[in-house]
Amino acid sequence: MSHLFREVDEEVRRDRVVQLWRRYWKYVLAGALLALLVAGAVVGWQEYREAQLRADGERFSHALSELEAGQAAAAADSFALLASEGTAGYAVLAQLREAEALVQAGDGEAAVIVYDRLAADGGADDVYRELAALYAAELRIDKAPLDEIERRLAPLAASGSPWRFLAQELLAVANLRAGRSETAREALAGLAQDPELPLGSRRRVNEMLAALGGP
């Protein structure tokens, strides 16, 4: 009799499993299908990104070849197109090179616009944004009033910026061009005493100080 009860019990359990399967099989299959789709999408996206990066690398190399061949205007156009269409990393590098090409083509004002656009790009790395701001200030130093140069360089000259020494040098030069020789001399003297000042910058600062008659 107990054997019969076990058989009935097993039959009931099997029926319950079958009923559960019939009730939920669509969801189980849908979940499995979704997992496959996600896995396929991840692999496909990785392949797409790798292909896109390779294509962007080739486009960047081509534009760089144009620049090195003296075709500055054509290179600027190529870099501009890559900056608007390329992946994030290449877009940033392309903007820096686009501005460089514009300078070589004799259009410094257009280069400043490109640098300013990159400097204002919240999606770009701060190092590149600050570098673009530094380049823009350097291009404007002969044409802009002192207050504009100070406004551009003040954030970069602050402690903690990787470009602070170059920014402080440019500020000294801007003051010198504005006729404020003593302010420039004091700024350069302070830089010369900074133990963290890189060797190349120190040599340049000391040469400028010597030209101004010493500290």
C-alpha positions in Angstrom: 0.0 0.0 0.0 2.8 2.4 0.9 4.4 1.7 -2.5 1.1 2.7 -4.2 1.0 6.0 -2.2 4.6 6.8 -3.3 3.7 6.3 -6.9 0.6 8.5 -6.6 2.7 11.1 -4.8 5.4 11.1 -7.5 2.7 11.3 -10.1 1.2 14.3 -8.4 4.6 16.0 -8.2 5.2 15.3 -11.9 1.8 16.8 -12.7 2.7 19.9 -10.7 6.0 20.3 -12.6 4.2 19.9 -15.9 1.6 22.4 -14.9 4.3 24.9 -13.7 6.2 24.4 -17.0 3.1 25.0 -19.0 2.4 28.1 -17.0 5.9 29.6 -17.1 7.7 28.1 -20.1 7.1 31.2 -22.2 8.8 33.3 -19.5 11.7 30.8 -19.1 12.3 30.8 -22.8 11.9 34.6 -23.0 14.5 35.0 -20.3 16.9 32.6 -22.0 16.4 34.4 -25.3 17.0 37.8 -23.6 20.3 36.5 -22.1 21.4 35.3 -25.6 20.4 38.6 -27.1 22.3 40.6 -24.5 25.4 38.4 -24.9 25.2 38.8 -28.6 24.7 42.6 -28.3 27.7 42.9 -26.0 30.0 41.0 -28.4 28.6 42.9 -31.4 29.1 46.3 -29.7 32.6 45.4 -28.8 33.4 44.4 -32.4 31.7 47.6 -33.6 33.7 49.7 -31.2 36.9 48.1 -32.3 36.1 48.6 -35.9 35.2 52.2 -35.3 38.4 52.9 -33.4 40.4 51.4 -36.2 38.6 53.5 -38.7 39.1 56.6 -36.6 42.7 55.8 -36.2 43.1 55.6 -40.0 41.3 58.9 -40.5 43.5 60.6 -37.8 46.6 59.2 -39.4 45.5 60.5 -42.9 44.8 64.0 -41.5 48.2 64.0 -39.7 49.9 63.1 -43.0 48.2 66.0 -44.7 49.4 68.3 -41.9 53.0 67.0 -42.2 52.8 67.4 -45.9 52.1 71.1 -45.6 48.4 70.8 -46.5 47.3 72.7 -43.4 43.8 73.8 -44.7 43.0 70.3 -45.9 44.2 68.8 -42.6 42.1 71.2 -40.6 39.0 70.1 -42.5 39.9 66.4 -42.0 40.5 66.9 -38.3 37.3 68.9 -38.0 35.2 66.1 -39.6 36.8 63.5 -37.3 36.1 65.7 -34.3 32.4 65.8 -35.1 32.0 62.2 -36.1 34.7 60.2 -34.3 34.8 58.4 -31.0 35.4 60.5 -27.8 39.2 60.0 -27.5 39.9 60.7 -31.2 37.4 63.6 -31.2 39.4 65.4 -28.5 42.8 64.8 -30.2 41.3 65.8 -33.5 40.2 69.2 -32.1 43.7 69.9 -30.8 45.2 69.0 -34.1 42.5 70.9 -36.0 43.5 74.1 -34.1 47.2 73.4 -34.8 46.4 73.0 -38.5 44.4 76.3 -38.5 47.4 78.1 -36.9 49.7 76.7 -39.6 47.1 77.8 -42.2 47.3 81.4 -40.8 43.9 81.4 -39.2 44.7 81.9 -35.5 41.3 83.3 -34.7 39.6 80.2 -35.9 42.0 78.1 -33.9 41.1 80.0 -30.7 37.4 79.2 -31.4 38.3 75.5 -31.6 40.4 75.6 -28.4 37.7 77.5 -26.6 35.1 75.0 -27.7 37.2 72.1 -26.4 38.0 74.0 -23.1 34.2 74.3 -22.5 33.5 70.7 -23.3 32.4 69.1 -20.0 32.6 65.6 -21.5 36.4 65.9 -22.2 39.1 65.1 -19.7 40.2 68.1 -17.6 43.8 67.8 -18.7 42.8 68.3 -22.4 40.4 71.1 -21.6 43.0 73.0 -19.6 45.6 72.4 -22.3 43.2 73.9 -24.9 42.6 76.9 -22.7 46.3 77.4 -22.3 46.8 77.3 -26.1 43.9 79.7 -26.6 45.5 82.2 -24.2 48.9 81.9 -25.9 47.3 82.7 -29.2 45.5 85.7 -27.8 48.4 87.1 -25.8 49.5 89.5 -28.5 46.0 90.8 -29.3 43.9 90.6 -26.2 43.9 93.0 -23.3 45.6 92.0 -20.1 42.4 91.4 -18.2 41.3 88.8 -20.8 44.5 86.9 -20.6 44.3 87.0 -16.8 40.7 85.7 -17.0 41.8 82.8 -19.3 44.9 81.9 -17.3 43.9 82.4 -13.7 42.3 78.9 -13.3 45.3 77.3 -14.9 47.8 79.1 -12.8 46.2 77.9 -9.6 48.0 75.3 -7.5 47.1 71.8 -8.5 46.8 72.4 -12.2 49.3 70.4 -14.3 49.8 73.4 -16.5 50.3 75.9 -13.6 53.9 76.7 -14.4 53.3 77.4 -18.1 50.2 79.5 -17.2 52.2 81.5 -14.7 54.9 82.1 -17.3 52.3 83.3 -19.8 50.9 85.6 -17.2 54.3 87.1 -16.6 54.7 87.6 -20.4 51.3 89.2 -20.6 52.1 91.6 -17.8 55.4 92.4 -19.6 53.6 93.2 -22.9 51.2 95.4 -21.0 54.1 97.5 -19.7 54.0 96.1 -16.2 57.6 95.0 -16.0 57.9 95.0 -12.3 54.9 92.7 -11.9 56.3 90.4 -14.5 59.7 90.4 -12.8 58.1 89.5 -9.4 56.1 86.7 -11.0 59.2 85.2 -12.7 61.3 85.6 -9.5 58.6 83.7 -7.6 58.6 80.9 -10.2 62.4 80.6 -10.2 62.3 79.9 -6.4 59.6 77.2 -6.8 61.4 73.8 -6.1 58.8 72.0 -8.3 59.5 74.1 -11.4 60.6 71.7 -14.2 64.1 72.2 -15.5 63.1 73.4 -18.9 60.8 76.0 -17.4 63.4 77.0 -14.9 66.0 77.7 -17.6 63.4 79.8 -19.6 62.4 81.7 -16.5 66.0 82.5 -15.5 66.7 83.7 -19.1 63.7 86.1 -18.9 64.7 87.3 -15.5 68.2 88.0 -16.8 66.8 89.9 -19.8 64.8 92.1 -17.3 67.9 92.8 -15.2 67.7 90.0 -12.7 65.4 89.2 -9.8 
